[in-house]
């Protein structure tokens, strides 16, 4: 692979992507819109209630951060129970910054999402949630979503469009291999970032240490 240009590698990846059996997402998942903005009109910070995930709460790694999470009162959330999130659901941003995807874990079970998302509930007999997260993040799928989005000031796509998007679907064993391999890569990425952060934090100490050495009188 090292002998190929980036363009050639892109073509190779496209060939590999399409060589595996393709299925429409709607064949292996249920997709539904989140609650409307009007239904979330009581959304606020600093109140006791059920968290509501918004696009800024989704990290590039597909996890949820609660730094700026907003909530709705429990009584209001009970009326929106049909939109409740379960473990292994996925969320995908459907308007604005299209395509960012998150996998719901036990911590977020029972939470809600804003109207900017579509909720994806995979049929785990045929597709693993972790694999689906990876597949939806692939450039080929992201490009298909952008191509099918409605043009406008704020681009968007709906549940029908998402159901029609094709993903490669290998057998369960190969799905698991992909999930495990990507988890190992994520661990290595986190490790390298931690090392880089530590080295960056050392820069001022190195600077001042050498400067202090240079300021000493000769022969001292």
N, C-alpha and C positions, 0 to 999 in steps of 0.2 A: 504493500500500500504506500510505502514511503516514496516509491518511484512515480506516483501519480500526482498530477496537479490537483488543486482544490476543486476545480471544475469537474475533473474526471472522477474525483471521489464523490462529489455530489451525484453524478450520474450513477455511480455504483450503488450508492445508498438508495437512490430512487428505484433501481432495478431490484435490490434486495427487498425493499419495502413492498413492492407490488408482486413479488414472487410468492409470498405467503397468501393463503386464502383471505380474501377481503369480505367483510360483512358490514352492512349498514348498522350504525349504532343502535337504531331503534329496534333491531332484531334481537339484541342481547341486553338491552337496558330499558328502563322506563325513564322518561324525561318529563319534567313538569316545571312550570314557571314558579317563581317565588311569589310571596304576597305583594300586592300593589303598594304604591307609595301611600295611598289613602288609608290602607289597612295598618300601616306602620306610622301613622301620624303622631302617635304618642312616644315615638322613639326619642331617647334622651340619654345623656351621660349622668353619672353620679346618682342613679336611682337603683333601688333593689328591683330586680326583674330578670327576664330571660335575655341572654345576649343575642344580638342580631348581627350576623357577619356581613360586612360591606367589602367591596373590592380592595380598599387599602389595608384590610386585615389579612389578606392573602399574601404570603411570602413567595419569592421566586422559586423556592424549593417545594411549594405545594402544601405548606403547613399554615396554621392560623396563629396570628399574633394578637394578643388581647390588649396591647398598649393603649389603643384608642377605641376599644369596643364600646358600642352603645347598646342600650337595653330597652325593652318595653315591659310594662307592668305584667305581673303573672296573670292577672285576670284577663288582660287583652290577649296574651299568648295562648290561653286556653281556647279562645275562639278561632285561633289559627293553627290548631293541632294538625290539620291535614298537610301543613307545610313543614312540620317538624323534621329535623335532620336525625338520621340514624348513623351508627358506626358503619363505615365503609361506603356511605354515600359519597358522591363527588359533587363539587360545585364548579361551574365554569362561568366566567364573566361573559355576558351576552351583549353588553353595550359599553361603548367607550374603549377601554383597553381590552380588546377582545381576546378571549382564549385562555386567560390565566386560570389555572385549575387548582383545586385543593381537594385533598382526601380527608374526610371527616373521621376523627378518632373518638375514642370513648369520652374524652374530655368535652367534646363538642356535641355529644349526643343529647337531643332534647332542645338544642338551640334552633334558631331560625336564621334565614338569610334574607338579604334585601332583594328588591325587585330587579337589581342589576344582574342577578344570577339565574341560571337554570340548574335545577337539581337532577342529578343522574343517579339512578339506583340500579347497579349492575345485577344481572342474573348470575350469581356466583357459581352456578353449576357449569357455566361455560366460559366465564371471564373473571379473572382475579381483579379486585379493585386496584391493587398496586400496579398491575400490568396496564390497566385501563388509564390510570394516571399518567404513566410513561407514554402510552400510545397517543393520548390526546395532546401531549406536550411536544410530539415530534413535529419538525418543521413542515412536513408534507400535510399533516392534518391541520396545523395552524393556518397554512396557506389556503387550504380548501375552505376553512371557515371565513377567512377574510374575503375570499373571492365571492362567497355566497351572501355576505353581509349586505344589508341595504345601505346605499350611499346616503350621506347627509352630514349635517354638522356633528352628530354623534352616531357613528356607524353601529349597527346592531344586527343580531340574527335572532330568530325565534326557535321554539322547540321543534317545529316541523323541519327547519333547516338542519338542526343538530341531529335529529333522528336519521336524516338522509346521508350524513357524513360517513364515509367508509373508513374502517380501521383494519389493519392486518390482525388476524386472529389465529395464532398457532395453537397447538394442543396445550393442555394444562401444564404438562411437565416443562415445556419450553417457556411458557409464561412465567412459571416459578423461577426458572433459570435466569430470565431477564430481570425479574424483581430482585433476586438475590445479588446478581452482578451489579445492578445499579445501586443497591444499598451499600455494597462494599465501596463503590466509587464515591458515594456521598460521604462515607466515613473518611476516606482519604482526602476528599476536598475539605471537609471540616478540619482535619488534622493540619493540612497545609495552610489553611487560613489562620489557624491558631498560631502556627509557627511564624507566619508572616506578621501577624499582629504583635507577637512578642519581639520580633526583630525590629519592627517599627518603633515600639516603645523604648527600645534600647538606644536609638539614635541620639537623643539629647544627652544621655549619660556618656556615650562614646565621645561626642563632640566636646563636652565640657571636661571630660577626663583628659583628653589629648591637649586641649587648650590650657588646662591647668599645668600640665607637664611642660608645655612650651613657655609658660610664664615664669618658671623657676629660674633663678640666676644661674649662669653657667658655673659648673663645678659644684653646685650644691647637691 
